[in-house]
């Protein structure tokens, strides 16, 4: 596929079907990303509490920024005048911007969605706005990210009436065509979004339709919401086999717990993003192999150990659990930086371990070990279902 993104499968899944996990490389204008990969979320052109150097040290190679939030504040035109998103946020590696669709449709009574687009009120000041596929693309082009995403209509898959899921999927298809027609930048990739909720037939139709369009990458949308892990797995088992032989990267939006990431990689997904590791860190939830720590618990006030023995993150190299427990109790901002550095390092190192196993051809054999390493963090997913 021509365009600003080139994806190469370096290690394909084994012929025996033991896993669909694969190792790849996504080449973008601001650098290459080895997959499977996790993208930290920089909603407002920053990963909360972190300096870009913290992200690089943690191992991030690509970050996500949010079209809806940057459109409302400070404005995409201002960012363009100031040299584009990379210069604005001081991040010279790849950036992906989402379409704004999730934020618009998740505003509930603040929005009205029709075939042309979505009318909504700003959560900042209540001012009215209208977002269409054409405007979403114009905003993302002004921001200048390496990857833009076609405007879509996601819905909570488990709690949405099947008729509404079907309407949203068909609307997403029409918006995909309009997004492609509106996209002009040849130095920016454009990814399309597969929808269809939990219905296998709708997912097959959406996969066929979106994969038939000349997008640079394929997003699997409408998951990481209110569905169960088993329901998500069933959807992936429908979608991914239909993409066998397709040369493009596969991206599941909004997935962040290590165990969910592992399961999706096993089913053939390449790219992920989520606010989860950073958000739970700010709530004093720290991830360690096979478990999690709540640093607000009394027992950590006198604990001299690092968060995790052998961890290379800024927090673990220099500070104790007792110190971080103190920072959280004192309301010191350093607590958020150190905790976020740790959870993102944990997540990115976990993904690096997955890649090493796929590269070595041992991923199926190591699945039990990897699942044990990630076994407790999924419970934190509930902390971000509303966000």
C-alpha angles and dihedrals in degrees: 000000000000119000145081094306128068121185124192127185105222098178114022123205114279117270092237092068094237088139140354091219114129139179118233146161124228112201115203134170093265098042147302129294121203111217147256083056139165122218119210111223118243097184097178096029090283136076098236114265095359135111116217088250089059090055093050091048091050089055103255114157098173134021134197124232125191122245096197095052095043091047090056096039129049090349130243093249091057091050090050091051089051093056104275135288098296093057093038094057098031095240116132098181125085121303128196120199120202119223099250090242096117094052093045097049093041092061090087112195091015093071143057118197122201135161093276098050143286131302114204144158123242114255086217102058108351094251114155121249138175121212121191132171089260094052093044089055092045090053092049092047090052090050089052100215119168090242129033124189127222116249111261142168111238120187132191098267102210100043101039123098109254091236090056091048089055092048091049092049093050091046089051089054092053091045090050091059091047091048091053092048091050097047113100109159112103090190092061126071121223123212125199126218127233113209135170106126116231096325111113094208094051091046091052091050093046093046091051093046099046094040088053091062124082098254120148093227140010123236122200103215138181095051132098085061128095098326124109122248089252092053091048091050091051091054092049089049087058099042106039098054088053088059095054107132094018108127097214133102117258117223126188108199124222102010116135119148111101093233092052090047090052093050092049093048088051087055094052108268120143110189137037143172136188143155089222103100092047097040097051089045089061087054090056093255108140122188122224131169108295094354152034137240127220102206091197089071114108094236093070096059091087100029110122096188125103117254089258128008111241095012113143097210125120093252097050095044095057114013142058132230087248092058094050090046087054093048092053092048091048093048092237115167092223087073091067094049095048095043092047091048089054099048093045091047089049091051096044092046089050090054090048089054090052091051091049091052092049091048091051093047092239100107097111091049092048096048095099091051092047092047090052090051090054100033103115106039098076090078089069090064090086088064092071105033090106094047 
